[in-house]
Amino acid sequence: MDPKKFEQAARQLEKAIDRLNVMYEKYFMGLEKLEPASYRRQLRQDLARLRESVGQNTGHRFRVSRLEDKFRTYENYWNRVLREMENGTYVRELKRLKRRLEREGIPPELIRNAKNRTELESALASFRDLMERQESNMPESSEMAPPVTKRTGGRRDTVNVPDVVVDRAYRAFLNARKRTGEPTEGITRDAFSRVLEGQITRAQKEKGWRKVGIKITVQNGRAVLKLLNKEEDDS
């Protein structure tokens, strides 16, 4: 092969190897969904063709050997990380999974010491089983005593819902959304409490309800917060 053409081919191949390493790093970080395996096979074939083209030129053979060593070093690293990912022990992936599970409401102490994906999945299953048992023992509606009315800013009255009632309704609402596959990000307890107090206030003023029950249900595949007139149930 002509020296200039060989040098051009060698430089392009080295850049392609570095580009492939960047693609693998993105895959390992979860930024890419698919492993760049086909591109990897293509580069392996390009290296073999470049090896065949150098003939007996010592300098060219040495340059190709350096490229092959670089590619082999990367491949050893890629293969090691792929094995760790397959075994569920890759550190980056574990950290990413732990952060996602914590955002979904899993207590950090349940997953902090998990050493692989299997242990994380086991902790998640145990937590969901516990939540389901608690939810199955929770009444459909949480009864409250007649809400205490308070003055807000001197302009309008809102009810003061007891914290224990808000907590139970909030947990039930989040669990219902998780079961339906709806997102829970951004639904804070404070925001839920304001909505709940507003709805109860309107039910008292517009419908004349004095004793209000709260029910979390699923309708048409969506979690729904409903209020019940407990005075009718008691009559």
N, C-alpha and C positions, 0 to 999 in steps of 0.2 A: 504493500500500500504506500502511496505517496506520503512523505513525512508530514506535509501540511494537512492533508486529508485525515491522516491518522490523528494528529494533534487536535484537530477540530472535533473528530468523533469522540476522542477520549475526554475532552472537556465537556462536551454535551452529555456524555454518559455519567460523568462525575456529578454534574448538576442534577441529572435525573435521579441519581442515587440519593442525593441530599433532599431533593423534593419528595421522594418516596418516604424518607424518614420523617419529614414534616407531616405527611399524610397519615403515617402510623401514629404519631404523637397526638394528632387531632382525634384519631379513632380511639386511642387509649383514654383521652380526656372526655370522651363522650360527645365531641363536637361533630363527629361523622358517624353515621349509623352502620356503614359497611366497611369491612376490612379491605384495603386496596390490594387484594391478592392477585388479581389479574395483571395489574401494573407491575407487581413484583415478578410475576412469571415472565412478563415481557422484557424486563431489565435483565433477568437471568439469561434469556436467550440472546439479547444484544451483547452481553459480555462474552458469551460463547462465540458469537460470530466475530467479535473484535479479536478474540484470542486466535481464531483460525486465520485471520487476515494478516497477522504480523509476520508469519513465516519464521525465519531464523534471525531477524533483527533483534539483537540483544537489548537495545534501549527500549524498543517497543514492547518486547516481552516483559521487561522489568516494570514498565508503566502499567501494563495490563494486570500484572501480578498485584501491584499496589491497589488498583481498583477492585480486584477480586477480594483482597484482604479487607478493604473497607466495607464492601458489600457483605462479606461473611460476618464481620463484626456486628454490623447492624442486624443481620438476620438472626444471630445468636441472641441479641437483645430482644428483637421482636418476638421470637419463639418463646423466650422465657416469660415475657409479659403475657403472651397469649395463653400459656399454660397456667399462669397465676389467675388470669381472668376466668379460664375454664374451671379451675378448682375453687374459684371464689375467694382467693387470698390476695388479689391485687390491691395494694394499699390505696391508690387513688380511687379505685372503684368503691372500696369499702367506705372511704370518707364521704364520697358522693352519695352513696346509699344511706348512710347514717344521717346526713344533712336532710335528705328528702324525707326520711321517716320521721325525723324530729319536726319538720314542717307539717307533717300529717297528724301530729299530736302524740307520737310515741314518746313516753318519758325517756329522757337521755340515759338514765341509770340502767334501763333495760337493755340497751344496745351498746353502751360505752365499751364493754370488754369483749364484744364479739370479734372473733379472729378471722372469720370467713363468712361467705354469703349464706351458707347453711345455718350458721348460728343466728345471723340476722333474720332470716326467714322464720326460724323457730321462735325467736323473740316476738316477731310480728304476729305470728299465728297465736301465741299465748296471749298477747295483748288483745287481739280481736276477739278471742274466745272469752276473755274476761269481760270485755265491753258488752258482748252479746248476752252473757249471763246476767250482767247488771241491768241491761236494758229489758231483758225478759221479765225481770223481777220488778221493773218500774211500772207503775200504773200508766194507763194511756193518757190520763190527764192529771196534772198536778193541781190539787185544790188549794185555794188560798182563802184566808179570812178576808172579809171586806177590806179592800185596799185603803191604806191611810192616805188621805189627800194632803198635798203640800202645795205651797205657793211657790211659783218659779218666776223670778224676776219681776214679780208684781203684775204680770200681764195675763198669765193663764195658769190653770191648775193642771197638774199631772199627778198620777198615782206614784206611790213609792212601793215598788215590788220588792219583797224580801229577797235578800241575796241568795238564799238557799233555793228559792223558786227559780230565779234567773239562772243559777248554775245548772240545775237539773234540766231545764228547758234548753239551755244553750248546748249542753253535751248531747242531748237527744237530737237536736237539730243538726249538729255537725255529723253525728253518726248516721243520720238518715241521708244526708247529702253524700257521704262516702259510699253508702250502699247503692245509691242511684248513679254514682259516678260523677256527680256534680263537684265543681271545685270548691274548696273551703278557704283558699287563701284570701286574706283581706276581710274575712268575717270575724271581727273581734268581739269579745264579750261586751265591751262598752257599746259598740254599735248595735249589737243584738238587744241589749238592755234598753236602749233608747227606742228602738222600734217596738219592743214589747210594751213598754210603758205608754207609748203613743197610742197603740191599738187598744189597750185596756182603757185609757182615758176616753177615747172616742166611744167605746162600747158603753161606758158608764153614762156619758153625756147624751149620746144620740139614741141609745137603746134602753137606757135606764137600768142596766145590769148593776147589781151591787155585789154579787158574789160570782167571781169569774174563775173559770178553769182554763188550763192551757193544754193543748193537745198537738203533738208533732205527728204528722201523718205523711204518707206518700200518695200523690195523686198525679196520674198521667206521667209517671216516671220522674216526678220532682218532689223534693221535700217541701212541706207546707206547714206553716204555723197557723193554728186555728184557735179561736177562743170559744168557750162554751159558757152558756148561762147556767150556772150551777143551782140557781134558785129554782129553775124548772125541774132539774133532776131531783131536787129535794122535796118538791111538792107532790 
